[in-house]
Amino acid sequence: MDVPKDQISTLLDHGLFNSAQMLGCFLVSSSTVNAETSPHVKAENLVLLGDALFREREYRRAIHTYKQALQHCKIIPKQSTMTRNSLPSSNRSSSPNSFHILGINENEVKFKIASCHCSLNENRAALVEMEGIPSKARNLQMNLMTGKLYRNSRHTRASIACYKECLRHCPYVIEAIIALAELGVAAKDITSLFPQTPNRSGRPPFDHFDSSRWLQRYVEAQCCSASNDYKGGLELFTELLQRFPNNIHILLEIAKVEAIIGKNDEALMNFEKIRSIDPYIITYMDEYAMLLKLKSDHSKLNKLVHDLLSIDPTRPEVFVALSVLWERKDERGALSYAEKSIRIDERHIPGYIMKGNLFLSMNRPEAAVVAFRVAQELRPDLRSYQGLVRSYLALSKIKEALHSAREAMKAMPQSAKALKLVGDVHASNSGGREKAKKFYESALRLEPGYLGAALALAELHVIEGRNGDAVSLLERYLKDWADDSLHVKLAQVFAATNMLQESLSHYQAALRINPQNEAAKKGLERLEKQMKGVDPDAPEEEEENEVEDADGDQIETELM
């Protein structure tokens, strides 16, 4: 043969993919290989070339090349019965789905074609290829991919079956554990899949698991989080963290749950700890970006986005973080970044949450409903429920808002945040304020430190003219929580009752805690006008000079 086949394998093994694909062109075009008399050799050569093209990310060429290999192998059974029978038994493939000649396996080639389609986000075409592989012939990698593809196409039962098969092969496929938890499979049903057959030494393969039980606790933690039992999930993840200190994956899971349930300070601390351990992590960094935005910490947000862009500008988390950064300057630009994150990964939930929030701020609640609904279908969590309630209230669809709030309460029966959501709906109309008050008070009994419910109850007191009750409530909370939002609300209440000096001191206190608090800045500016005897609602002359965002402009330039 003109081109030694093993040399391409050597190049592939050493990661020299460009050289491998160029050498592969010589191999498949060699005049010494006759496609009619030696179709199996031609097929083997084409598969090697396809492997090189796949590694070079030339997915279309790889698909075309793999399919050529399949076509050549369709010729084999018609003419090679004698050839096959004359082969030594050691050279015959044991697979019923092999090409019958020298170790080329049709199922493996179909899997490679499916992998190319996945890389091109062509999930439907990939699933067609995977369904062409009999379930009994699928290996661990094939089952995992098929499970993902079925899940993407919303074939839940088939997806669960594939993920379960993964865990029967190997209990440590963490992706399968997370997916099954999110698909609603109970923890005991997941752990029952772990192999229990004794091995040759006579010990069960999972005896170390029985002693440490960490994997079982991990399964329970994921199932708690997936079923919106955030308190239970946090407790279990925290227990695991004691056994595995500074475990990046566990810290990320804890920070994500804390972000979802509004434990913003704790989540920020954990994200900062994660970045100090591994400054190149991208997973969940869009969640961190959203928290920094809430805290108005624009300098850290700018740095985070610059870091993420330098690490890998192709990840969906990076585009959500960009969307968060650009929200202040250009909402339309921010929306385009959120949509880009979804185009990269159509299952990326923070992209939909960000998109929904942007639509709300752009006064497009109908579009916001669509975004939050998609997020909820992918995996319901507190934020999608909150977004839906806000969107329906903006549309004056009280019935739909109440239905979404009650859905949240049903999904999270021990959640003070869900109780507050129902209260928010009742508070939106004058006839429901008494009910709202009861829900806010119930939320505070369930979670006394929930400032969101305290602020909502204070607002309700103000609406109904009970300013003294609002002040008493907020001052009581200030004794235990030095929070800028409490100071802002108190300042607003004092300003409404013309107690301007008290209002001033609380706005200043809020800005001492958080110098970037926009509500405090605007409130203080308004108050200063009142104290000077100027009407704060009088229109001002527009200034022609706009403040430039140098960081934002620099990022835009990098992406162009």
SULGI-V521528 format. One line per field, one symbol per residue. burial: I if it has 9 or more other C-alpha atoms within 8 Angstrom, else O. Layout:
burial: ???
This chain:
burial: OOIOOOOIIOIIOOOIIIOIIOIIIIIIOIOOIIIOOIIIIIIIIIIIIIIIIIOOOIIOIIIOIIIIIIOIIOIIIOOOOOOIOOOOOOIIIOOOOIIIIIIIIIIOIIIIIIIIIIOOOIIOIIIOIIOOIOOOOIOIOIIIOIIIIIIIOOIIOIIIIIIIIIIIOIIOIOOIIIIIIIOIIOIOOIIOIIIOOIOOOOOIIIOOIOOOIOOOIIIIIIIIIIIIIIOIIIOIIIOIIOOOOOOIOIIIIIIIIIIIIOIIOIIIOIIOOIIOOOOOOOOIIIIIIIIIIOIIIIOOIIOIIIIIIOOOIOIIIIIIIIIIIIIOOOIOIIIIIIIIIIOIOOOIIIIIIIIIIIIIOOOIIOIIIIIIIIIIOOIIIIOIIIIIIIIIIOOOIIOIIIOIIIOIIOOIOOIIIIIIIIIIIIIIOOOIIOIIIIIIIIIIOIOOOIOOIIIIIIIIIIOOOIIOIIIOIIIOIIOOOOIIOIIIIIIIIIIOOOIIOIIIIIIIIIIOIIOIIOOIIOIIOIIOIIOOOOOOOOOOOOOOOOOOOOOIOOIOOOOO
